[in-house]
């Protein structure tokens, strides 16, 4: 019984050895500027026009784009599709069951 306890304890503590054996890895830096509003607005525009056809942002409302410095009129003109309001969530019409069939979406 004591051997089984030691074996289970060693299995639980095994992942700690992997963390201890880590080496110093040099990571690349990205030229990200999180306060560049123009870049963030372009990214939001690209997402809505190209990515949102397949990838929903169901927990995001169009009205939150005002955080990027856009006015409600700009959001209506450039982001909100016909039939939706600025306060609506950013959902898509694709069903979840159809999503696995789209292997071509982000592979290019």
PEVENVEN-V482834 format. One record per backbone hydrogen bond with DSSP energy under -1.0 kcal/mol. NH is the residue of the N-H (numbers start at 1). CO is the residue of the C=O. E is the energy in kcal/mol with one decimal. If there is no record, write none. Layout:
NH:CO:E  NH:CO:E
This chain:
5:1:-1.7  6:2:-2.1  7:3:-2.3  8:4:-2.5  9:5:-2.4  10:6:-2.3  11:7:-1.9  12:8:-2.0  13:9:-2.1  17:14:-1.2  19:15:-1.3  20:16:-1.8  21:17:-1.2  22:19:-1.1  32:30:-2.4  36:33:-1.9  37:35:-1.3  40:36:-2.0  41:37:-2.5  42:38:-2.2  43:39:-2.3  44:40:-2.3  45:41:-2.3  46:42:-2.5  47:43:-2.4  48:44:-2.5  49:45:-2.2  50:46:-2.7  52:47:-2.7  54:51:-1.6  55:51:-2.7  57:90:-2.5  60:57:-2.3  62:88:-2.1  63:86:-1.3  64:61:-1.6  65:62:-1.9  66:63:-1.5  67:64:-1.8  68:65:-1.3  69:66:-1.6  70:65:-1.2  75:71:-2.2  76:72:-2.4  77:73:-2.4  78:74:-2.6  79:75:-2.1  80:75:-2.2  84:81:-1.7  88:85:-1.4  90:60:-2.7  91:89:-1.7  98:95:-1.1  101:98:-1.1  102:99:-1.8  103:101:-1.1
